[in-house]
Amino acid sequence: MDTIVIVTGAVSLVAFLSVWTSKVKSTRLPLPPGPRRIPFLGNALDINITEPHVTYTQWKHQYGVFSAANSFIAPTEINSSHA
């Protein structure tokens, strides 16, 4: 009995989150181009912790002056211009 309740709750939660995220994503403006993101981690593993500016400079040459990255679940827009 407890297993059925847990499985039903988990399935309901997944269904709710999938519907909710699809509605939230459809109302947002598109982000600039950027590297591929890993679910839940985003680009946290792609950024050099000691010298993040080196990673951002590489992304500038690959994706342009404006790029987007995710640190865990927070979207971040990166402006690599000199102005």
PyMOL commands that set and color helices and strands:
alter all, ss='L'
color gray80, all
select helices_A, chain A and resi 2-27+52-63
alter helices_A, ss='H'
color red, helices_A
select strands_A, chain A and resi 66-71+74-79
alter strands_A, ss='S'
color yellow, strands_A
deselect
rebuild
show_as cartoon
